[in-house]
Amino acid sequence: MTLLRPLSLLAAALALTACADMSKVAPPQARKLDPVQLNAGAAIQAAAAEGAKDGAAAQAAWPKEAWWRNLNDPQLDRLLERALEGNPSLKASQARVRQAQALAGVAEAATLPRVDGSAVVDRELYSAHSSVPAPLAGNYATKTTANITANYDLDLWGRNRDALAAALHDAQMAAAEAQMVKLALESAIVHSYIQLANAWAMQDAVAASLQQRQQILELTKRRRNAGLASDIDVATIETTLPAGRREREQAAESVALLRNQLAALIGQGPGDGDAIARPVLTLNQPTVLPSALPAELVARRPDLAAQRWRVEAAAKRIGVARADFYPNINLMAFAGIQALGFSHLLDIHSATRGIAPAISLPIFEGGRLRSQLGSQNALYDIAVEQYNATLVQALAEVANAVTQARSVEQQQQLAERALASATRAHALADRAFRAGMTDSLSVLQARLTLLAEQQQMVQVQSRRLDSYAALMAALGGGIKQDFP
């Protein structure tokens, strides 16, 4: 008979809960894209097929944690090490991970019993004209109470468990976002370092070109004095010198600015940038992809992992919103001692104890619960579509990086041919000059053409290094292990 009353109460609670009807709330509409079903395109497929060939397995592996070491520059390695230790943005992202983990601990506490202790000493003058009997009426008395209270939410509908799961997913998302910050920092440093190498090479090329133009000017002046050239010839060459000096100054400015930028990226002042020496970069690696792309890209790219955990957290929060429609049952028990004065405080008859189960249930909420559930369903749809957009963008970035890398490889071959032709033309002009068949002006002009082709080669080599860095970033960079 003692069990019938609480069971009847619970049944009545469940019946009343039907007033909060969730069937009128539209369910989530979005569906996650399957990366395997997406058409990766000819560029990705060709690179993956080449990576799967015999003998290419080593090059077709996913990026290592320190993927930039393939550029074979010890100074770059040291800069990256300092950046990963001292960059403020990276430290802030790591702090956000700790914050998310702490919030998950708060959510976990809601799934466990709670025990509180309290002690109160109350000195009170009791009214002589109230319900308090003598000898307390009209006199002061000290009331002492000490209690231990235990609370436990039965969580019959999984609300607290879903909230904990959502918080754990948030922590995983924060870890993936921290990895995103790390990869963005690595990519920015490598890109700036490549640009620094390019600016330094261009500075040398511009200086050499300016020197050659100065020599042509001096030769033309001598030819004018000998009656073999006119003032127009001299003026034509003189007009190119200010532009060459301007280009030299721009190249020097680029070197200084990129040094400052690298110093800021590693979390140091501009003075540390002044100590950065000229980069020495080499890359001996073909453009191939792992054959498992794009399926494994979801696990490797931190932005995709973060969006995936956001979807999982949103799904769990739908469960939390659904659980709000059902009764919440809590068990509370207390035990302690209570006495007037201190003399009887530890007496066995001063003991108090009890159990107080509590049931709370929604009946009429004015549509609040349905609106909350509808909001969580919409947030889930948003998270799914953000994941889908990130997946599509990720594949596009990989395809673009592969396309650029393949194109730059072809451009490099063409630039090498043009440089070889310019080198032969310069050699022929020099040989003809030494044989007395032509003047030195032809040699200097051939030299200018050679310098121009050398500048083009520097640009192409810089773009090849950049395309490698872009491909590593598109593949998710290097991580110690796959995201769970």
Secondary structure by P-SEA (a helix, b strand, c coil): caaaaaaaaaaaaaaaaccccccccccccbbbbccccccccaaaaaaaaaaacccccccccccccccccccccaaaaaaaaaaacccaaaaaaaaaaaaaaaaaaaaaaaabbbbbbbbbbbbbbbbcccccccccccbbbbbbbbbbbbbbcccccaaaaaaaaaaaaaaaaaaaaaaaaaaaaaaaaaaaaaaaaaaaaaaaaaaaaaaaaaaaaaaaaaaaaaccccaaaaaaaaaaaaaaaaaaaaaaaaaaaaaaaaaaaacccccccccccbbbbbbccccccccccccccccccaaaaaaaaaaaaaaaaaaaaaaccbbbbbbbbbbbcccccccccccccccccbbbbbbbbbccccaaaaaaaaaaaaaaaaaaaaaaaaaaaaaaaaaaaaaaaaaaaaaaaaaaaaaaaaaaaaaaaaaaaaaccccaaaaaaaaaaaaaaaaaaaaaaaaaaaaaaaaaaaaccccccccc
